[in-house]
Amino acid sequence: MGSVWVVRDQQDGQVKAAKVLKHSDAGSLLRFMREQSTRIHHPHVVTPLSWSGEDDSVLFTMPLVRGGSVATLIGDWGPLPQAWVVAILDQTLSALEAVHAARVVHRDVKPANLLLEPTGSRPPHVRLTDFGIAVPVDQPRMTLSSTTLGTPGYMAPEQLAGADPDPRQDLYSVAMVGLEMLVGHPPPFAPAELPATALGTLLASAADPDPDRRPPSAAALLEDLRSVRAGLPAAWDPGEVEVLDQFSGPGHRGTEPAAAPTTVLELTTDDRAAPAAPARPVLAVGVLTVTGLALLVLSAVLLLT
């Protein structure tokens, strides 16, 4: 399990996101995160900024993406206009091109893992995040072979059955995200709900249960998507949809810490035993400390289990 916090780095004063993960092999996960931070640099991928780990816990910091997620967008606006769907999918597939070029399969592409910059009614800017269960294709898995990780509804059937990682599994997930944006609710989808448009047909084919009938790569699906986009109006038309800053505005604490008890979590790299993370994050002023890094907790924003 893990939690995500909004923090202020006491070294550089920047507000960031800090994620604490529990993992059966935190050392392997930490090495993987360190490697990927040097290999996958892309405008649509969230790259970790710093990290530390001990025993079964890993803490790493990331840029704070302030516009919420695609899940937030669907929850706020329901079915999205095709222009939004195409723009979000285009950037997601561009990110996956870079991820797959690094021989990594994400394995958990879903609306909640597609973060958005607060662009208002202008075209969206997507950031793919959460590589917690990503797998290097040419390296041993970091979970037991009998364990299937992912999110039901977005996992390809072969991934659910425990097949070896394959980039086409991420394409299935992308297609399910695209259909969700068009339909307005999470999978499964009734056949009658699927839009009879070029975009709907493309996404349905990319979500084929047989991986051999899906596009062979993110680049191929992106090329098909751009062919569909060529048939849409060239001018950006956002409709009523907009992406707002989720960390400002009336009723939000923003960067002002709440007046509440202090919570301290220590993750160190020396021989001292580190106290376990709390079972649930406390909305509190506190400090997350790792070797060489001290983070002032502003709020707990998400719980992952």
Secondary structure, DSSP 4 states (H G I P E B T S, - for coil): -EEEEEEEETTT--EEEEEEEE-TTHHHHHHHHHHHHHH---TTBPPP-EEEEETTEEEEEEE--TT-BHHHHHHHHSSPPHHHHHHHHHHHHHHHHHHHHTTEE-----GGGEEE---BTSPP-EEE---TT-EETTS--SS-TT---S-TTTS-HHHHTTPPP-HHHHHHHHHHHHHHHHHSSPSP--GGGS--SHHHHHHHHHT-SSGGGS-SSHHHHHHHHHHHHTTS-SS---TT--B--TTSSTT--TTSPPS---EEEEE-SSSSPPPPPPSS--SS-EEEEETTEEEEEEEEEEEE-
